[in-house]
Every structure is written in C-alpha cells, then in structure tokens.
C-alpha cells in the first residue's frame, strides 16, 4: 500500500469529518512541522469517477499555517463549490484527493511567458479575477488556459486588456486515490 502524503491525508480527514460529522476537523497532533510552520495559498481538489467534484482554494495564505489553509479549503471544496452540490457520505469512498500549494505569483507582460503544464495563471481586470491551476487534463494551450481563467472571472474571452500573473505549484497526490474504484 502506498504511503499517504500528509497534505492529502489532512484533506481527506477534513472532508470526511465535515461530511460525516458536520464539524471542522482539528489539526492532528502528529501534523508535520512543514504544515504547521509554512504559510501559502492552497487548493483542495476532489474528483469522483474521473470528473471534478469540487475545487476551492486561496491564492495566498489566509490562515496562520498551511494545515489550517488545507482544512478551510477542504471544507469549502466539499460543501461550497458553487458548481456542485455538497458531497454526501455515500460518495466519500469514491473521491480522489489532491492538494496544490501555490508559489508566489509573479506579474508577466505577455501570454508568451505562460506554459499551461508548468504555470498556473491569474487573470485580473478591475475587481474581476480568475485563476486556473497548471497541468490540468485537457488544458494544453495557453489560449485555452487564458479563456478558462477569463471565463471564471467573468471577463470576455476576447478581452486582451487584462493583467496576467503566473505561479507554480507543488501538487500532492500520493495516497489520494479513491478507496473504491468505479
């Protein structure tokens, strides 16, 4: 059996505690120093049967540490993603988990500085802001990456007068496989 990544283990504990018990999970006593001492934006992604089931995150740190960031975003991913109904207890064994920890965003001058496999993108115009993580299935070109990020922000896809930022992530997936395939 594969050893579970501590980031993924915390996301799974969070979602299962919230869905089954309706409460926020406590940070476990054996949580690594890395999770307790680091601050960063993070996204928790849930998939079921190969399809996205929830994905919520923060661009930069909003909590005192990364463990609490994962807990906050895990609850949001399973219960507050506006694209999906809340996760039910009977779905838990079919969920696949991943946690993306975001590096610092850096402004860029041109889409030529993007690579959808390596960099995520943040598109901003006024108060509208859309983010798309890197290295997502089916997102193979900068044009598609930007179109989706603009759509998420409510910015017309053809609008080129936007501010662009890029960022890298560390994606944690080890041990996040569903308990039951199918």
Rosetta silent file (secondary structure, phi, psi, omega in degrees, C-alpha in Angstrom):
SEQUENCE: XXXXXXXXXXXXXXXXXXXXXXXXXXXXXXXXXXXXXXXXXXXXXXXXXXXXXXXXXXXXXXXXXXXXXXXXXXXXXXXXXXXXXXXXXXXXXXXXXXXXXXXXXXXXXXXXXXXXXXXXXXXXXXXXXXXXXXXXXXXXXXXXXXXXXXXXXXXXXXXXXXXXXXXXXXXXXXXXXXXXXX
SCORE:     score description
SCORE:     0.000 S_00000001
   1 L     0.000  139.848 -179.246    0.000    0.000    0.000 S_00000001
   2 L   -72.650  136.198  174.587    1.227    3.487   -0.886 S_00000001
   3 L   -69.194  137.121 -176.431    2.157    5.769    1.986 S_00000001
   4 L   -85.085  135.997  175.591   -0.220    8.711    2.029 S_00000001
   5 L   -64.650  135.719 -177.384    1.139   12.228    1.606 S_00000001
   6 H   -61.805  -28.987  177.008    0.437   14.239    4.793 S_00000001
   7 H   -66.958  -45.155  179.019   -1.174   17.047    2.775 S_00000001
   8 H   -67.194  -41.591  179.245   -3.558   14.575    1.137 S_00000001
   9 H   -59.688  -40.544  179.544   -4.201   12.795    4.449 S_00000001
  10 H   -68.455  -39.574  177.520   -5.231   16.099    6.032 S_00000001
  11 H   -62.965  -44.304  179.569   -7.529   16.954    3.122 S_00000001
  12 H   -63.362  -46.766  178.018   -9.197   13.516    3.337 S_00000001
  13 H   -57.431  -44.427 -179.527   -9.587   13.762    7.130 S_00000001
  14 H   -59.715  -51.808 -176.788  -11.097   17.239    6.733 S_00000001
  15 H   -64.941  -46.185 -177.529  -13.645   16.252    4.096 S_00000001
  16 H   -65.982  -38.613  177.640  -14.654   13.005    5.816 S_00000001
  17 H   -64.952  -44.002 -177.547  -15.019   14.694    9.223 S_00000001
  18 H   -68.145  -45.379 -177.192  -17.089   17.512    7.775 S_00000001
  19 H   -69.863  -43.617 -176.802  -19.331   15.306    5.612 S_00000001
  20 H   -79.364  -34.870 -171.268  -19.842   12.563    8.215 S_00000001
  21 H  -117.769  -10.099  179.026  -19.955   14.613   11.409 S_00000001
  22 L    68.581   25.308 -179.656  -20.761   18.173   10.300 S_00000001
  23 L  -133.598  163.254  178.171  -17.788   19.597   12.164 S_00000001
  24 L   -81.479  130.719  177.413  -14.375   21.060   11.404 S_00000001
  25 L   -67.673  144.977  173.347  -11.504   18.615   11.863 S_00000001
  26 L   -82.360  150.898  173.185   -8.834   19.524   14.389 S_00000001
  27 L   -65.137  120.702 -178.051   -5.228   19.739   13.242 S_00000001
  28 L   -60.354  148.405 -178.485   -3.881   16.288   14.239 S_00000001
  29 L   -61.398  -29.070 -177.412   -1.249   16.189   16.984 S_00000001
  30 L   -93.398   17.420 -179.768    1.215   14.412   14.672 S_00000001
  31 L   -63.156  138.563 -176.157    0.991   17.061   11.922 S_00000001
  32 L   -66.071  152.932  176.614    4.399   17.803   10.388 S_00000001
  33 H   -58.623  -34.885  179.633    6.333   20.965   11.198 S_00000001
  34 H   -57.794  -45.038  179.628    6.208   21.790    7.479 S_00000001
  35 H   -72.117  -29.299 -177.602    2.407   22.055    7.580 S_00000001
  36 H   -84.956  -25.927 -174.937    2.426   23.935   10.873 S_00000001
  37 H  -104.367  -15.517 -178.281    5.170   26.457   10.036 S_00000001
  38 L   -92.120  145.195  172.298    4.547   27.192    6.352 S_00000001
  39 L  -123.613  133.263  179.245    2.019   29.727    5.055 S_00000001
  40 L  -168.714  159.379  168.683    0.834   29.623    1.435 S_00000001
  41 L   -69.301  151.797 -178.650   -2.217   29.616   -0.735 S_00000001
  42 E  -153.051  147.666  175.075   -3.544   26.121   -1.394 S_00000001
  43 E  -118.751  136.521  171.977   -6.239   24.402   -3.420 S_00000001
  44 E  -107.836  123.903  179.842   -8.013   21.200   -2.449 S_00000001
  45 E  -115.634  135.983  177.721   -9.380   19.301   -5.455 S_00000001
  46 E  -119.587  134.418  174.404  -11.837   16.424   -5.326 S_00000001
  47 E  -125.774  146.959  174.210  -12.590   14.106   -8.239 S_00000001
  48 E  -133.616  126.492  178.796  -15.159   11.317   -8.455 S_00000001
  49 L    55.666   35.097  177.780  -15.151    8.761  -11.258 S_00000001
  50 L    84.620   -5.641 -178.590  -12.573   10.876  -13.123 S_00000001
  51 E  -107.945  147.311  175.713  -14.681   14.053  -13.036 S_00000001
  52 E   -57.819  135.956 -179.656  -14.125   17.177  -10.971 S_00000001
  53 E  -122.486  -12.259  177.228  -16.309   17.068   -7.844 S_00000001
  54 E   170.703  141.402  178.420  -15.070   20.187   -6.045 S_00000001
  55 E  -158.061  112.835  179.162  -12.097   22.529   -6.100 S_00000001
  56 E  -137.897  144.403  178.500  -11.652   25.537   -3.854 S_00000001
  57 E  -162.606 -175.862 -179.390   -8.540   27.349   -2.782 S_00000001
  58 L  -126.366  140.508 -178.553   -6.766   30.514   -1.885 S_00000001
  59 L   -71.684  -38.048  176.521   -4.261   32.452   -3.983 S_00000001
  60 L  -136.492  169.539 -175.054   -2.248   33.433   -0.929 S_00000001
  61 L   -60.733  134.940  174.298   -2.287   32.455    2.735 S_00000001
  62 L  -122.058   -7.158 -176.937   -5.412   33.407    4.708 S_00000001
  63 L  -118.813  165.602 -179.371   -4.761   31.183    7.739 S_00000001
  64 L   -63.270  -24.511  179.381   -1.979   31.046   10.354 S_00000001
  65 L  -154.860  168.802 -176.284   -0.486   27.927    8.742 S_00000001
  66 H   -66.316  -33.216  177.394   -0.794   25.588    5.787 S_00000001
  67 H   -59.248  -47.211  179.547   -2.564   22.886    7.820 S_00000001
  68 H   -69.027  -30.803  176.039   -5.419   25.275    8.612 S_00000001
  69 H   -62.846  -44.098  179.621   -5.434   26.510    4.998 S_00000001
  70 H   -65.752  -41.583  178.733   -5.989   22.917    3.817 S_00000001
  71 H   -61.836  -48.940  179.929   -8.739   22.367    6.396 S_00000001
  72 H   -58.669  -46.715 -175.844  -10.546   25.562    5.390 S_00000001
  73 H   -76.383  -27.561  174.328  -10.288   24.819    1.666 S_00000001
  74 H   -64.708  -43.964  177.078  -11.161   21.130    2.069 S_00000001
  75 H   -61.910  -44.836  179.854  -14.442   22.069    3.745 S_00000001
  76 H   -63.706  -40.468 -178.416  -15.153   24.609    1.009 S_00000001
  77 H   -63.541  -35.501 -176.753  -14.303   22.128   -1.770 S_00000001
  78 H   -90.445  -12.681 -173.301  -16.750   19.521   -0.443 S_00000001
  79 H  -133.544  -15.664 -172.686  -19.554   21.871    0.579 S_00000001
  80 L  -128.512    4.964  176.252  -19.320   25.314   -1.020 S_00000001
  81 L   -68.111  117.254 -174.411  -18.115   24.930   -4.613 S_00000001
  82 L   -65.203  -12.218  179.884  -20.979   26.645   -6.461 S_00000001
  83 L   -81.824  -14.089 -172.413  -20.627   24.263   -9.414 S_00000001
  84 L  -136.410  155.815  171.052  -21.594   21.204   -7.363 S_00000001
  85 L   -75.847  158.780  179.704  -23.986   20.062   -4.668 S_00000001
  86 L   -59.453  147.261  177.971  -22.335   19.244   -1.314 S_00000001
  87 L   -65.104  136.914  177.799  -20.570   15.881   -1.078 S_00000001
  88 L   -99.963  156.103  179.591  -22.699   13.143    0.541 S_00000001
  89 H   -54.633  -36.021 -177.876  -21.393   10.419    2.876 S_00000001
  90 H   -71.666   -7.265  178.217  -22.057    7.702    0.277 S_00000001
  91 H   -93.952  -15.606 -169.133  -19.631    9.437   -2.126 S_00000001
  92 H   -57.331  -41.717 -177.931  -16.602    9.537    0.203 S_00000001
  93 H   -68.312  -14.912 -177.767  -15.089    6.172   -0.796 S_00000001
  94 H   -99.420   -1.986 -176.527  -15.141    7.231   -4.468 S_00000001
  95 E   -81.779  141.938  172.220  -13.331   10.557   -4.019 S_00000001
  96 E  -111.297  136.563 -173.673   -9.832   11.216   -5.272 S_00000001
  97 E  -115.450  143.454  166.169   -7.895   13.970   -3.479 S_00000001
  98 E  -145.885  151.192  178.271   -5.123   16.371   -4.445 S_00000001
  99 E  -127.889  123.907  175.900   -3.675   19.427   -2.742 S_00000001
 100 E  -105.658  124.593  175.346   -1.860   22.150   -4.687 S_00000001
 101 E  -101.869  122.169 -173.670    0.380   24.500   -2.715 S_00000001
 102 E   -85.746  136.128  168.864    0.874   27.729   -4.619 S_00000001
 103 L   -79.759  174.890  179.877    4.160   29.513   -5.043 S_00000001
 104 L   -65.077  138.314  176.531    4.245   33.297   -5.155 S_00000001
 105 L   -78.260  141.801  177.634    2.509   34.840   -8.155 S_00000001
 106 E  -126.169  134.752  178.340    4.641   36.982  -10.425 S_00000001
 107 E   -64.241  144.357  175.083    3.340   39.564  -12.929 S_00000001
 108 E  -129.091  158.102 -175.445    4.031   38.830  -16.573 S_00000001
 109 L   -94.950  -18.486 -171.208    3.868   41.054  -19.642 S_00000001
 110 L  -153.572  148.535  173.286    2.681   38.568  -22.239 S_00000001
 111 H   -58.894  -19.612  178.256    0.932   35.220  -22.668 S_00000001
 112 H   -62.167  -17.375 -179.157    4.221   34.109  -24.274 S_00000001
 113 H   -90.837    8.298  179.165    5.562   33.797  -20.712 S_00000001
 114 L  -103.264  154.251  170.867    2.998   31.098  -19.863 S_00000001
 115 L  -146.348  109.359 -173.005    3.200   27.326  -20.153 S_00000001
 116 L   -62.521  -16.423  176.534   -0.044   25.590  -19.055 S_00000001
 117 L   -82.584  -32.192 -175.833    1.861   22.494  -17.926 S_00000001
 118 L   -98.660  -41.253 -172.667    4.273   24.431  -15.695 S_00000001
 119 L  -113.783  139.930  163.966    2.461   27.625  -14.661 S_00000001
 120 E   -83.155  167.340 -177.931   -0.951   28.441  -13.323 S_00000001
 121 E  -133.040  144.908  171.110   -2.407   31.786  -14.355 S_00000001
 122 E  -120.608  125.012  179.113   -4.257   34.611  -12.647 S_00000001
 123 E  -112.303  128.471 -177.826   -6.177   36.981  -14.916 S_00000001
 124 E  -131.889  137.493  170.790   -7.349   40.290  -13.451 S_00000001
 125 E  -144.948  112.586 -175.430   -9.372   43.195  -14.813 S_00000001
 126 L    61.679 -126.651  179.065  -10.606   45.701  -12.260 S_00000001
 127 L   -87.925  -10.725 -178.003  -12.212   43.673   -9.464 S_00000001
 128 E   -78.895  133.466 -177.524  -12.678   40.599  -11.659 S_00000001
 129 E  -146.734  131.242  177.125  -10.137   37.860  -11.050 S_00000001
 130 E  -130.633  143.513 -178.769   -9.852   34.302  -12.322 S_00000001
 131 E  -127.230  141.748  172.645   -7.308   31.617  -11.527 S_00000001
 132 E  -134.868  128.012  179.184   -6.513   28.354  -13.251 S_00000001
 133 L   -68.161  158.428  177.350   -4.102   25.793  -11.837 S_00000001
 134 L   -82.425  166.562  169.619   -1.349   24.345  -14.052 S_00000001
 135 L    54.963   51.312  177.634   -1.075   20.896  -15.568 S_00000001
 136 L  -102.565  143.356  178.848   -4.779   20.105  -15.824 S_00000001
 137 L   -55.959  132.725  175.760   -6.147   17.393  -18.116 S_00000001
 138 L    83.509   -3.945  178.946   -7.317   18.815  -21.443 S_00000001
 139 L  -108.687   91.015 -172.420   -5.646   22.224  -20.964 S_00000001
 140 L  -109.371   -9.683 -178.958   -2.776   22.001  -23.400 S_00000001
 141 L  -127.219  155.585  176.828   -2.504   25.524  -24.808 S_00000001
 142 H   -62.352  -37.748 -178.708   -2.070   28.993  -23.368 S_00000001
 143 H   -60.958  -44.840  178.442   -5.139   30.124  -25.315 S_00000001
 144 H   -66.990  -42.626  178.603   -7.380   27.548  -23.644 S_00000001
 145 H   -57.511  -48.493 -179.862   -5.818   28.270  -20.246 S_00000001
 146 H   -66.731  -39.987 -179.937   -6.483   32.010  -20.578 S_00000001
 147 H   -60.710  -43.077 -179.390  -10.004   31.508  -21.950 S_00000001
 148 H   -68.721  -43.260  179.077  -10.994   29.373  -18.940 S_00000001
 149 H   -62.187  -41.649  177.698   -9.386   31.756  -16.422 S_00000001
 150 H   -64.722  -43.235  178.750  -11.192   34.717  -18.044 S_00000001
 151 H   -59.291  -43.403  179.210  -14.476   32.812  -18.065 S_00000001
 152 H   -61.340  -32.366 -178.729  -14.080   32.047  -14.351 S_00000001
 153 H   -86.226  -10.996 -175.189  -13.561   35.778  -13.715 S_00000001
 154 L    79.369   20.824  177.874  -16.481   36.863  -15.896 S_00000001
 155 L   -95.257  132.790  177.572  -14.094   38.619  -18.293 S_00000001
 156 L   -55.304  136.654 -175.437  -14.934   38.321  -22.012 S_00000001
 157 L   -57.852  -35.518 -178.293  -12.608   35.760  -23.596 S_00000001
 158 L   -79.621   -5.234 -177.985  -11.568   38.185  -26.349 S_00000001
 159 L   -73.546  117.202 -179.094  -10.566   40.933  -23.908 S_00000001
 160 L  -100.054   -6.285 -179.977   -6.779   41.361  -24.129 S_00000001
 161 L   -91.031   69.969 -178.926   -6.523   44.344  -21.760 S_00000001
 162 L  -129.635  158.240  172.700   -6.035   42.235  -18.629 S_00000001
 163 E   -92.061  136.494 -178.749   -3.298   41.868  -16.047 S_00000001
 164 E  -117.676  140.121  171.495   -1.578   38.490  -16.044 S_00000001
 165 E  -134.121  151.980  175.633    0.309   36.694  -13.302 S_00000001
 166 E  -126.010  158.536  179.234    1.802   33.235  -13.282 S_00000001
 167 E  -154.094  158.130  174.216    2.681   30.865  -10.464 S_00000001
 168 L  -107.990  160.209  178.445    3.997   27.374   -9.917 S_00000001
 169 E  -130.497  158.056  164.725    2.522   24.755   -7.609 S_00000001
 170 E  -108.595  116.812 -177.089    3.638   21.706   -5.716 S_00000001
 171 E   -96.995  125.617  179.067    0.895   19.128   -6.294 S_00000001
 172 E  -106.278  120.119 -178.304    0.368   16.498   -3.605 S_00000001
 173 L  -132.956  -17.367 -172.180   -1.484   13.365   -4.763 S_00000001
 174 L   -58.695  121.872 -179.941    0.216   10.320   -3.174 S_00000001
 175 L    85.821    5.472 -178.636   -2.396    8.250   -1.375 S_00000001
 176 L   -90.672    8.171 -177.500   -5.279   10.350   -2.644 S_00000001
 177 L   -66.154  154.871  175.593   -6.769    7.583   -4.768 S_00000001
 178 L   -63.403  148.758  176.818  -10.401    6.582   -4.204 S_00000001
 179 L   -70.950  -31.975  179.546  -10.919    3.726   -1.750 S_00000001
 180 L  -125.655  122.772  175.852  -13.337    2.143   -4.219 S_00000001
 181 L   -79.799  145.528  175.125  -12.792    2.387   -7.972 S_00000001
 182 L   144.362    0.000    0.000  -15.838    2.742  -10.110 S_00000001
